[in-house]
Amino acid sequence: MESGMRSKIETHPIRVIITTDNHEIEGFMHIKPGGYQSRISDLLNVQNLKYIPITHATIQNLAQVHKAPRQVDTLILRLDTIKMVIPLSDEGPHHAEPGPGQ
């Protein structure tokens, strides 16, 4: 391994909807499996954490709902902007299946 390179940290993706003052974001938060920080609430309550990555994100500007949402592979979200988090599924981006009627 090259000097300065870090090994990949194993995480478990959780599909969520996140609401901020100006945006609704659907994507995947990543938690550590088992033990400390194994729940979304654990991640949101880490004292010195200011930002979290959200992957496979769809971002809707709430002031411009008539415009198509923007899609990005990864966004970095400042924790103090989050108003609400709704977990939708425990499945990762390649394992999510549509619900009934979809």
N, C-alpha and C positions, 0 to 999 in steps of 0.2 A: 504494500500500500504506500502511496506517495506521502511524503512528509506533509503534515498539515491537513491531510484528508481525514475525515471522520467516517466511522462505519455507520451504516444505516440503522436508525432506531426503529424497532418494530412498533407499529401503532395499529389501532383498530378504527376504521372509518365509521362515523355515525352520520347518517343523512339528517340534516336539520334545516329548519327555516329560522333565520335570524332577522329580527326587526331592529332598525335603528331609527333615528328621527326622520331620516330622508330616504331610506332604502329598505327593501325587503330582499334578502339574500337566501337562496336555496343552494345548498352545497354540502360538503362533507367536512366535519370537524374530526380531528384525529386524537384519540385518547390512547393511553398506554394500557395494554391488556393486563388485568389482574393487579391487585394491590393499590398503592397510592396513585392517584390521578387516573383511576379506571372508570370514572363517571364524568359526565359533562360538567356537573356542578364542581367537581374537584378541580378541573382545568380552569373554570371561570374564577375560582377563588384562590389561585396561586398568588401569593403576595407580591412578588417582584415581576410578575409577567404583565407586560403592557400590550402585547400584540399576539394574535393567533393566526395561523394559516387556515384558510378555507379553500378546499380544492373542488374542481369540477363545479364552479360557482355560476349561478344565474343571478344577475343583479337587476332589480327593477327599481327605478327612481320613482318614489311615491308621488312626486309632484308632476311627473310626466308619464302617467300610466297608459296614455295613448301611444307612446313609443314602445318599440320592441325592447325586451330586456336584453342586457349585454351578457355575454358568456365569456368566462375566462377560465384558464386551467387552474390558476392559483391567485388568490388575493390575500393580502395581509391586513387583518382587521384589528383596529385599536379596541381593546376590551371596554374602555370607558364609554364607547359609543353604542354599545349593545343595550337595547331596551328589553328584548325578549328572545328566548331560544326555545324552539319547539322541536324536540327529537321526532323524526318521522319513521326511522327504521334503524335496525342494527346491522343492516347489510351494507357492504362496500359498493363502490361505483360499478364494479363488473358483476355483482351478484344481485343487485336490486331487481325485483320483478314487479310488473304492474299489478295493482290491486284488482279486485273484481270489477268487471265492467270497463276496464281500460285496455 
